[in-house]
């Protein structure tokens, strides 16, 4: 028996149709403006490819949050012990996800937007394979399939073992208060572990290495170039994380870790700590762009402040990214928003991105 | 009686053969023979003496080969041939960048003559003058086509051609004492991945350049890449997108200003014959895949040729020996091996045994001779015309687009995108690829990683007629419409092909590979 968890954020996407820049905390307002729930229908579209398989059991919270939709699709369903509500909030998603986490799932599907992904991330983190059905107003996090149908098919391929790879993808969300004022500010909230789609198609020639292997090669290249007595600031991200793993060092998930002579100096350092420790020292900075967005600085890594960047100098700031990740930017340059125009100017221009072992790409920073 | 309606030009009733044919080793019956080797005639025995193989060279146990009679062998391979979608049965447009064109059968007849098949590379020169002439003249043709000064036919394919170029670059700088300093090869993301992979095998660090907004290699990024560490610049032009970089000379000039060398990936030169030349674009090295542009045909990873050429100053670095035309004492023209560079340290040495795959060189020679200079130019023009026709027709389909240089034509191939179709229906380009098999058609997406979303790469070459092109286009249209009307049939495709949906994940797992019969026996689990 295959066990798939399902969480639908029924209010996801409602804000978009009535001109709100998201629905988080605004469901009542959206409903008053005449918005109708969209996410249950999208979830049903995703479930369609799975519905015919009698081996699959759906575990879900009641009603529009999952079980009701799965039952309508004719699937076998175990309903979680929760109160069914018409208007839900983030905490309902979190409660359901926490219950599902302990139920030995093969995969957790959720329908929603970036806000829902954020709730999932806080509840299950990287403990469980998760896949997003796009249903929200904001879909910036690369944890969602392209369409509800592709989510369903990828889910099917994953639980049937046709897709085996899992990759860590960023959970990004906009600060909605700032967004409604007309400014965009994305933040990195963590990572989810999602099935690696589309890697096995089109085998005309030898297949490239998987993303995790490519990230490991990038890390090995960076480690090879590490100099004695230099202090290295290792930024957050699944591309930079293998540097710490290969050195056998503990590391923070979203923070900046300091390394000297292959030893950990400080985990999850603040700007003040970095400024103190690196005073008068040679420093190197290793970072990766936020997937699908391309931000290098100014989104979630404010610890690496303009002063630290100026101290390092552009030649000591190295970017690592797989060719796949760069391809996903569709030609958009890397972005920086350090808050200091002169630092932004210093960083702009072309940089040599490490894309593999002894492999680089020249890529623009705006 | 009514005429059969063929107006739709879509083979809706296609169905490929599926023979459920065992592996040839499973067909073996001990003692069964396909051929009995006759005893040597008395005259032969008298002339050459004892024919027995010395005891020290004889096997202790017979080779583990299948023992099968001729009719069963024939049936086996005929059945397998029906399970492929080879170039002689389908309208071969869907394998963009591969330049799969018609290989005239007369050339196969020539290559299978005993005068060719019974040649041996150790024969005395005076007994193989004809074959040497063909090698020499094919070299001369490629010199004329490219403007470079000498070609070697040793590389057995395009990637070996690139490896040869990388090896020449390395030896050139080694001789100048700069090999350690110059450790980078620059290439572009839309050049063939082997332009990165083969120099990496040689030990080079690879620097990729992405496209600018028009799809040309980003010149500003290129300027940031070129420097004292640059050994070479390996690039295709047009790239896989079919977009031709008209500023390529500025790129090669810049590399030369910094002391580097330039290698042109002309694996596919089908749109360029008689139009542009390697030399004038500023390249020092290039290679042509004889199995692509020169029709010889593709060898399924087997006999092929990435004929690699160089300018005069790099000639000593090429793998030798060369063949020269010489004037004999009696005044007639003959052909002789030129080993002047073979044994000196500058040469990269052997890339492959002997001189290259002789039947492939012969077929390329015959193809070029049958067309002449004007014919080669016409080949390029028709290949481009076919591509333009297809481009126009496909761009009229609402879900098809081609990124970069809007409104401008490509050269001989195009990388399209059907991202809109995917957004509308959830059907991906990979899904369409499988469905096209149900109509007996190849369809290819792109190398990885995808820099263009939901890509298709199509290259008609000069081979297909307008009717063939229309059939391919109509089949694509039919499948795109199915994506909107009946997506399920595409998701579950292929239905009419030899294999239905295949779990390709074992190809990522070496424990599940069996490339030989022996490893199959070792790894396969016996049924309970």
Contacts between the chains, C-beta under 8 A, distances in Angstrom:
chain1	res1	chain2	res2	distance
A	49	B	491	7.3
A	146	B	422	6.4
A	146	B	423	7.3
A	146	B	426	7.5
A	147	B	422	7.2
A	147	B	423	7.0
A	147	B	426	4.2
A	148	B	426	7.3
A	149	B	425	7.6
A	149	B	426	3.0
A	149	B	487	7.3
A	150	B	422	7.8
A	150	B	426	5.1
A	150	B	428	7.0
A	153	B	426	7.7
A	153	B	491	6.6
A	161	B	503	7.4
A	161	B	505	6.7
A	162	B	503	5.2
A	162	B	504	7.7
A	162	B	505	5.9
A	163	B	505	7.3
A	164	B	505	5.4
A	164	B	508	7.4
A	198	B	428	7.3
A	198	B	430	6.8
A	198	B	450	7.9
A	199	B	448	7.7
A	200	B	504	4.6
A	200	B	505	6.6
A	200	B	507	7.6
A	200	B	508	7.5
A	201	B	428	7.7
A	201	B	429	8.0
A	201	B	430	3.7
A	201	B	433	7.3
A	201	B	445	6.5
A	202	B	430	6.2
A	202	B	433	6.6
A	202	B	444	6.6
A	202	B	445	4.3
A	202	B	446	6.9
A	202	B	448	7.5
A	203	B	504	6.7
A	203	B	507	7.0
A	204	B	95	7.4
A	204	B	98	8.0
A	204	B	444	5.7
A	204	B	447	7.7
A	205	B	193	6.9
A	205	B	447	6.7
A	207	B	448	7.1
A	207	B	507	7.2
A	207	B	508	7.2
A	208	B	448	4.7
A	208	B	449	6.9
A	210	B	508	7.7
A	322	B	449	7.6
A	323	B	189	7.2
A	323	B	208	7.2
A	323	B	449	5.0
A	324	B	448	7.6
A	324	B	449	4.0
A	326	B	210	7.3
A	327	B	189	7.8
A	327	B	449	4.4
A	327	B	450	6.0
A	327	B	451	4.5
A	330	B	451	7.8
A	330	B	453	7.3
A	331	B	210	6.9
A	331	B	211	6.7
A	331	B	213	7.0
A	331	B	451	7.9
A	349	B	224	7.5
A	350	B	220	6.8
A	350	B	221	5.5
A	350	B	224	3.8
A	352	B	207	7.4
A	352	B	224	8.0
A	352	B	225	7.9
A	355	B	208	6.7
A	356	B	206	7.7
A	358	B	200	6.9
A	358	B	204	7.7
A	358	B	205	4.3
A	358	B	206	6.8
A	359	B	196	7.1
A	359	B	200	7.2
A	359	B	205	7.0
A	359	B	206	4.6
A	359	B	207	8.0
A	359	B	208	7.3
A	360	B	205	7.1
A	360	B	206	7.2
A	360	B	207	5.2
A	360	B	208	7.1
A	361	B	189	7.5
A	361	B	207	7.1
A	361	B	208	4.0
A	361	B	209	7.5
A	361	B	210	6.6
A	362	B	207	6.5
A	362	B	208	7.2
A	362	B	209	5.7
A	362	B	210	7.5
A	362	B	218	7.6
A	362	B	221	4.1
A	362	B	222	7.4
A	362	B	224	5.1
A	362	B	225	4.7
A	363	B	210	6.5
A	363	B	221	7.1
A	364	B	218	7.7
A	364	B	220	7.6
A	364	B	221	6.8
